[in-house]
Amino acid sequence: MSPDVVVVGAGAGGLASARALGALGLRVLVLDRQRTPASIAKGEILQPETVRILDSWGVLDALRATGARPVGRLAIRDPDGGPLLCLDYADLPGAYREILCADYGDLRGVLADGLPATVEVRWGRRVTGTLRADDGRVTGVRVAGDGGEQDVPAALVVAADGMSSPLRRAAGVTVERREYPHGLVAFDVAEADVADEVTAYRTGRGLCLVYPLPGGRCRLYVQVTGDEFRGRADLGAWCDRLLADVPAVRPIGAAIRASLHRRQLLAVYRLRTDRLAVPGLALVGEAAHAVHPMAAQGVNSSLGDAETLAASLAAEGGTPAPASVDRALRAFEAARRPRLDHVATVSHNASRMITSVSGLPKLLGVRMMRRTAANPRLLGLTAGNLSGTDVRPLSLVDRLYQLGLLTDRHARVPSPPAPSRSERS
Ligand SMILES: Cc1cc2nc3c(=O)[nH]c(=O)nc-3n(C[C@H](O)[C@H](O)[C@H](O)COP(=O)(O)OP(=O)(O)OC[C@H]3O[C@@H](n4cnc5c(N)ncnc54)[C@H](O)[C@@H]3O)c2cc1C
C-alpha cells in the first residue's frame, strides 16, 4: 500500500488515530516495533469521555464484552476507608456517567479489530527516522524490518510512539519532562473482587490506589520512594507495613501477598511538548503529553487528539494534499493545546492533593480536598473536568475558595481534618 498517512505506534493513541483518519477514507499504514502487542499495566481507567468516543466509533459493546468493569464513583478515602472526597459520576450531565475499568490489551484489541478497510497494521516494524523535503517538511518515515531499511513516503506522519518518542526527537520538537519525587509499584491482584469504585487512599506514605479489573481481579498501585524496592527487598515485611498503614485493604491482604512477585515498579512523569505539530507531522498521545497516572487522563487525551486531528483534516476536505494537511495541523494545534494544558493542570493538582507527604504541599493538598468536598459546585466542576465530559477550568475565585482564602456561602462548613490511623502513629 502507498499510504496517505503513516501512524507510528499501535498503542491507544496510534490505533485511535488510524481509526479516525481511516474513517475519512484516507489510506493509513500503522507501524509498531513490537512483534506482538505487549501486555502493560496502564491505561485501564477509562473516563466517561473515552467511553463516549469509543461508543461513537462503534467499539464500546466489544470492550464491554471483554469484561470491562463499570464504575460510578471516584473516591478519596482515609486509610480506614472513611470518605474524604467522593465524586459521584451519576450526577454528571449527559449520557456518559460511568468509568470503565478495562485491560489495556483489550482496549488496543477492540480498537484494532474495528479499523476501517483502508487501514493496515504492520507489527515488528521499527521506525528509525523521518524523511524530509528541502524546506524541512516531514514527508514520510524510514523503517527497519525483516528486509532491511525502507523509506515510506506519506503526506502526514502521526507520531504515536509513546513517551520516549524517537520521532519527536527526529522532528526537532522539544519536550519538558519532569519526574515526580516518588514512584509507583503496581500489582495485578487476582481473586480480589473489590467495590465498583476507583478508590485513592490518602495515607501517611501518600497514594494507595485500588480499582476493579475484569475477571475478578483488581489493580493496586502504591506510592513508593526511589530506594524502597532496590536490592533484595523483604516483600513480606513490605506487605505487612502496607496492611498496617492501610487497614482498608486488609480484606484483600492474602490476594496482595500472592501477587507480590508480579509487581511492576514505575517511575512517574509529567511531560509537555512545545508543539503538537510541525509541517507534515502530528504528535498524539504520550509522545505529546503525560500526566500523573492517578488522574487517569491519558487515554481520554489520546483519543481526543485522534478525534480532533481527524476533524481538522475533515474541515480541509479530508484530502492528503500537503498544503491542506499543514493547515489542518495548525488547526489541530490551536484546538488541542488549551485542552491539554487544562488537563495537565487538573491532573497535577489532583495528584498533589494525595501524593504530597510532607510540608506545605501536604497542608495545601489536605485543605483543598476538604474545601472541595464541602462545596457541591466545586465537586461538580472537578467531576466534569476529570471525566472529560463537562470541561470548565476553575476560576481564580474557585481556587481561592479551595485554599480557604475566600468563603463560598453555598458551601458547607468543611469537617475538621481527622488524623488517620497511620498519621497518628
Ligand atoms: C502506570 C500508568 C498508568 C496509567 N493509567 C492510566 C489510566 O488508568 N487511564 C488513562 O486514561 N491513562 C492512563 N495512563 C496513561 C495511558 O496509559 C497513556 O496515555 C496511553 O497508553 C498512551 O498511549 P500511546 O498510544 O500514546 O502510547 P503507548 O501505549 O506507549 O504506545 C506507543 C507505541 O509506540 C510503539 N513504538 C515506540 N517507538 C516506536 C518506533 N520507533 N517504531 C515503531 N513503533 C514504536 C510502541 O511499541 C508502542 O506500542 C497510565 C500511564 C501509566 C504509565
Ligand as a Chemical Component Dictionary entry (heavy atoms), coordinates in Angstrom:
data_LIG
# 
_chem_comp.id                   LIG 
_chem_comp.type                 NON-POLYMER 
_chem_comp.pdbx_formal_charge   0 
_chem_comp.three_letter_code    LIG 
# 
loop_
_chem_comp_atom.comp_id 
_chem_comp_atom.atom_id 
_chem_comp_atom.alt_atom_id 
_chem_comp_atom.type_symbol 
_chem_comp_atom.charge 
_chem_comp_atom.model_Cartn_x 
_chem_comp_atom.model_Cartn_y 
_chem_comp_atom.model_Cartn_z 
_chem_comp_atom.pdbx_ordinal 
LIG C1  C1  C 0 1.393  3.371  35.176 1  
LIG C2  C2  C 0 0.465  4.092  34.246 2  
LIG C3  C3  C 0 -0.898 4.002  34.471 3  
LIG C4  C4  C 0 -1.779 4.690  33.623 4  
LIG N1  N1  N 0 -3.108 4.584  33.885 5  
LIG C5  C5  C 0 -3.971 5.234  33.086 6  
LIG C6  C6  C 0 -5.368 5.132  33.304 7  
LIG O1  O1  O 0 -5.824 4.436  34.213 8  
LIG N2  N2  N 0 -6.205 5.804  32.467 9  
LIG C7  C7  C 0 -5.724 6.555  31.443 10 
LIG O2  O2  O 0 -6.521 7.148  30.726 11 
LIG N3  N3  N 0 -4.407 6.667  31.202 12 
LIG C8  C8  C 0 -3.524 6.024  31.993 13 
LIG N4  N4  N 0 -2.207 6.105  31.728 14 
LIG C9  C9  C 0 -1.759 6.812  30.548 15 
LIG C10 C10 C 0 -2.031 5.952  29.307 16 
LIG O3  O3  O 0 -1.576 4.643  29.516 17 
LIG C11 C11 C 0 -1.360 6.568  28.101 18 
LIG O4  O4  O 0 -1.788 7.891  27.964 19 
LIG C12 C12 C 0 -1.671 5.817  26.842 20 
LIG O5  O5  O 0 -1.269 4.479  26.968 21 
LIG C13 C13 C 0 -0.915 6.491  25.706 22 
LIG O6  O6  O 0 -0.974 5.682  24.585 23 
LIG P1  P1  P 0 0.036  5.928  23.415 24 
LIG O7  O7  O 0 -0.553 5.222  22.242 25 
LIG O8  O8  O 0 0.360  7.351  23.273 26 
LIG O9  O9  O 0 1.405  5.229  23.874 27 
LIG P2  P2  P 0 1.795  3.707  24.073 28 
LIG O10 O10 O 0 0.673  2.882  24.569 29 
LIG O11 O11 O 0 3.062  3.738  24.869 30 
LIG O12 O12 O 0 2.123  3.172  22.606 31 
LIG C14 C14 C 0 3.278  3.565  21.911 32 
LIG C15 C15 C 0 3.564  2.509  20.852 33 
LIG O13 O13 O 0 4.592  3.007  20.012 34 
LIG C16 C16 C 0 5.434  1.924  19.669 35 
LIG N5  N5  N 0 6.739  2.486  19.259 36 
LIG C17 C17 C 0 7.609  3.192  20.025 37 
LIG N6  N6  N 0 8.688  3.544  19.292 38 
LIG C18 C18 C 0 8.484  3.051  18.042 39 
LIG C19 C19 C 0 9.242  3.089  16.842 40 
LIG N7  N7  N 0 10.445 3.683  16.788 41 
LIG N8  N8  N 0 8.738  2.471  15.740 42 
LIG C20 C20 C 0 7.525  1.873  15.775 43 
LIG N9  N9  N 0 6.775  1.799  16.915 44 
LIG C21 C21 C 0 7.249  2.390  18.005 45 
LIG C22 C22 C 0 5.500  1.082  20.941 46 
LIG O14 O14 O 0 5.864  -0.252 20.641 47 
LIG C23 C23 C 0 4.069  1.188  21.452 48 
LIG O15 O15 O 0 3.248  0.119  21.012 49 
LIG C24 C24 C 0 -1.288 5.446  32.560 50 
LIG C25 C25 C 0 0.075  5.538  32.319 51 
LIG C26 C26 C 0 0.953  4.853  33.155 52 
LIG C27 C27 C 0 2.433  4.953  32.897 53 
# 
loop_
_chem_comp_bond.comp_id 
_chem_comp_bond.atom_id_1 
_chem_comp_bond.atom_id_2 
_chem_comp_bond.value_order 
_chem_comp_bond.pdbx_ordinal 
LIG C1  C2  SING 1  
LIG C2  C3  SING 2  
LIG C2  C26 DOUB 3  
LIG C3  C4  DOUB 4  
LIG C4  N1  SING 5  
LIG C4  C24 SING 6  
LIG N1  C5  DOUB 7  
LIG C5  C6  SING 8  
LIG C5  C8  SING 9  
LIG C6  O1  DOUB 10 
LIG C6  N2  SING 11 
LIG N2  C7  SING 12 
LIG C7  O2  DOUB 13 
LIG C7  N3  SING 14 
LIG N3  C8  DOUB 15 
LIG C8  N4  SING 16 
LIG N4  C9  SING 17 
LIG N4  C24 SING 18 
LIG C9  C10 SING 19 
LIG C10 O3  SING 20 
LIG C10 C11 SING 21 
LIG C11 O4  SING 22 
LIG C11 C12 SING 23 
LIG C12 O5  SING 24 
LIG C12 C13 SING 25 
LIG C13 O6  SING 26 
LIG O6  P1  SING 27 
LIG P1  O7  DOUB 28 
LIG P1  O8  SING 29 
LIG P1  O9  SING 30 
LIG O9  P2  SING 31 
LIG P2  O10 DOUB 32 
LIG P2  O11 SING 33 
LIG P2  O12 SING 34 
LIG O12 C14 SING 35 
LIG C14 C15 SING 36 
LIG C15 O13 SING 37 
LIG C15 C23 SING 38 
LIG O13 C16 SING 39 
LIG C16 N5  SING 40 
LIG C16 C22 SING 41 
LIG N5  C17 SING 42 
LIG N5  C21 SING 43 
LIG C17 N6  DOUB 44 
LIG N6  C18 SING 45 
LIG C18 C19 SING 46 
LIG C18 C21 DOUB 47 
LIG C19 N7  SING 48 
LIG C19 N8  DOUB 49 
LIG N8  C20 SING 50 
LIG C20 N9  DOUB 51 
LIG N9  C21 SING 52 
LIG C22 O14 SING 53 
LIG C22 C23 SING 54 
LIG C23 O15 SING 55 
LIG C24 C25 DOUB 56 
LIG C25 C26 SING 57 
LIG C26 C27 SING 58 
# 
